[in-house]
Amino acid sequence: MNKLERMLELTRRDARERTNLSVAHHKSMLADWAALNGLKQVREFPLSRLLDGAAKVTTPLGGATWPWRDHEAHFSRNGIPRAVVSQPYDNASRQSELVALVQQSGLRIHTPPNPHASLWAPGTANFVVITALDFGDVQWLPDQLTFAGARA
């Protein structure tokens, strides 16, 4: 049983324990994911900065809100904004809005083989990575690749 599956099992038994474990492991696992992808976690930036690294004030990408946004983290490579991770809970209409927005904006969405392999709430939340088109393939942690769970 990998870390994500253990977190899911704890969710079924004890929500408080899962929260404690989630907070304790989330930062560590997110740092491992970032290292695997050659990224460094940085302060929040608008999605538009993924297009060329420059601060833009365009709507809706330049705004503070965008659909299906939750438990997010922002990453750079060599000081240039390169990726945003969002770990939202299932909401089909908000997911469709984000996919459309990202595609219209020249960005790309990546998800692990099991989209519920979230580092925040495995089996409940999704793991979504938004990048520029030239980012290449996103690498997944071994636990994300082997996670088979979904919250029952």
Helices and strands as residue ranges (DSSP letters): H 3-13, H 15-36, E 40-42, H 49-52, E 73-77, E 80-86, H 92-104, E 107-110, E 128-132, G 133-135, H 142-146
